[in-house]
C-alpha cells in the first residue's frame, strides 16, 4: 500500500462485541446502494510508481478531486491497448445477433476484445435452444462395438429402424473423423477401449481393415492394454466416462422411481417429527434407527427361539461422531455452480489447485424419483477423491486427512421429507462424499417460490429441523449449509440464523434436542433480493464470523444444565471447541482478495465462484501468493484440457462432442471477461469492473477476450471441429448481464 493511501478503519472493540447498531447498518446499506459496483475498502496499487496513487473511488488523496485516469466500474486498461469502437464496422454490431451480445465487438477484419460501447438490451435469454448434434444415419447400438462380420444380435432383427451396415454408416451416416488431439480418441488413449465404437468421431484411431485368407476385407475395432481392467463392455445406458465415481445403477434408479428403495432412517425421523408436531416436544422421543434383521437358523425358526440381536436398535451417529472435515487457508473452495460447475470443469480446477469442490445444486425431489439427469450432477472424478491440502497452524483433533476427500454434493429441498430422503439415498448410493450441503441461498424465482433455496432463510425453525434430521440419517457423512445475508435487501438476518444453527433454537434447547450439528456454514455476502448486483458485503461476513467465534463463550455461560447442549450434538468440524467452520463467499478474483478476506473477515476459508470461471488458475495464484500473467497459449491450453475432459466424460460420439461444445461455450462466456494483468493500469482486478473494447498483446489473446459468442464457437472448433449443421448456441446473458443466476 502506498504511503499516501489511508486504509479503512477497522471496527472498534465495542462494535465487535456488541455488533453494529441500526444506524451503522443503514450507513453501510446506503454506501452499497451507490451503484452497480461497490469498491472494496482496500486501495488499488498504481503500477506506475511515478503516478500519484488513487483510491478506488478514482480520487487523489491529496486534493480530493476526481482523477480522469481511474473510473469506477471500468477495468483500468492501459491506454495503448484500448480500441476506438467508432473505427469498428457498425454493421457487425447489428448483424443477426439475436443473442444480443454487447455492442462494440469487432468483425472478421478488426477484432476487439472486451465489450465497450453503450449498453444494449439487458436481461437473460430464457428458454434457450441448442439444436441437436446427431448422426445423419444412426447406427444400431448392437453394432457399435461389433466387427463388420460379427453375427447380428439386434433384438429387433429386420424390424430395427437403425442402420446395421457399418460401411454404409461410416460413409453416409456420420461426419468425417476429427483431426484434433492428433486424431487419437481421448477415451481410447486413456482407457484402451472406446465404448462409442464406430460412432466415435475418432473411430479411425481404434479401428482398421483386415484382409482374410479368402480375400474379404473386414472392418474391425482394436483395443490396447493400458494396465487397467475395465471389464466387459457395459450396457449403453450405463456407459460412464473415464475415472468417474458415484455412479448409480439403472436398477437403483428404477427402484427409486417405483418407490421400492428402502429408506428406514428417514421414515423413522419423519414419524418422530409428526409425533412432535401433534403431541408437543416433551412427549416425543428421538427416533431409533432400525438395524438390519439378523438371519435365523432353521432350528431357531422351528423352535420359536428369537435371537435378541434381531430386535437390537442401533442409535444414529451424533454430529460429533461423524467423519471430521477440515477447512483452512490452504483449502480454497470451488463453489457449487449451476451449469458451469460440471465434472470436466471441476476436474480442471482441481488440477490447478482447488482443494474442495461441490457438485452443481441437485434438486432433492428428482433425486428420490431416480431421474437420470439429476443423478448425473452428483458424479465425481477420481481426482476429487484425493484428500485436500492439510498444513494446519495448530493442533487439529480427531481429524484423519487420509480419510478426507475433496468432493461434496449440494442439494436443495423445500420440505423435511424431501431433504431427509435425499440425504439418506445419497449416503446409501454415493460412497464418495465429503459432506452434503443444503442450499439456502439460491435466488431463482422457480426455486424460491417452491420454498427451497433462499426461502428457507425466513423459515428458521423449519431449516433447523431439516438440518438436524439430515444429520440423523446421513451416517458418517457431515452436513453443511450455505446461506445468504438474508432475503430482503438492507435487512440482513444471517447473524440470527448463525446463532440458531450453532446453539439451537429455544424450543430445541428446552426439549434437549441441542443444536443442528452442521459442520460448516458458508455465507454469501449478498441478499436474495440483491442477487448479484453490487459487491458482496464482506464487512457483514466478518461480523457473522466473529459472532460464531464468540458463541463459544455464550455456550459456556449457560448455567441451566437442561439447556446446555450435549457435546455429542456439536458439529463434525475438526475445531477443538466444537464450533462449525465458517466460510465466506463473494467477489474473489485474485489471491489479494483471498488473503484480505481471510485476514480481515476472520473466516476459516473462502469459497470462489465467478472468479474461478473467469480464471481457473486463481487457485494456483492463491497457492503461490502471486499474480500469474497467463499467456494466450497457456489459456488456450486450459480450453484444450477442458475439451479433452469433456470428451472423456460425455463421450466422443456426435452427441458427446455436441455436449462438450455446449458446456465449453458456457464457460467461455465467463472466461472472456478475463483481462490480462499485464495490460492493467491498476491492481488488483475487480469482478465489477467492466472492460472497455481493447486489443490483446496478440491476436489470440484478443480472440480469447472477445465478447462475441461467434468467436467462442471459433475457439471451440479448434478442438472439436466444425459445428454440426443443427447445432445452435444462444448466450445465457444478453448485452451486459454477466452474472450466474443459480449459484446460491
PEVENCOR-V792937 format. One line per field, one symbol per residue. phi: phi as a letter, one per 30 degrees, with the letter a starting at -180 (. if undefined). A space follows every 50 residues. Layout:
# PEVENCOR-V792937
phi = ???
This chain:
# PEVENCOR-V792937
phi = .dddccdddddddddddcidddddddddddddddldbcddddddcddddd cddbdddibdddciddcdcbcdicdddeddcdcddddddddddcddcddh dddicdcedbdbciciiddcecjcddhdccibbbddbcddddcdcdddcd ddbddchddddcdcdddddddccbddddcdhiicdddddcciacddiddd dbeddbaacccdddjdcbdbccbbdcibcciddddedcdbddiccidcdd dddddddcicddbdddddddddddddddcjddccceddcddddddcdddd dddidcddddcdccddddedcdddbbbaddbdcdddbdidddeedddddd dcjdcbbbdddcddddddcidddddddcdbcdddcddddbbddbdcdhcc ddcdbdcbccbbacbeddddddddddddccdcbdacccdbbdcdeedddd jciddddcbdddddddddddddcdidddcbbbbcdldcdibdbddddddd ddcjdedddddididdiddabccddbddddhbdhddddddeddddddddd ddddddddcdddddddedddddddddcidddbccbkicbaddeddddddd dhcdabcccdedddbddddddddchadcddddddddddddddddedddcd jcdddddddddddddddddcddddceddcddbbddbdddcdddbcddadd ddddcdcdddddddddddbciedddcdbbcedcdecccdddbcd
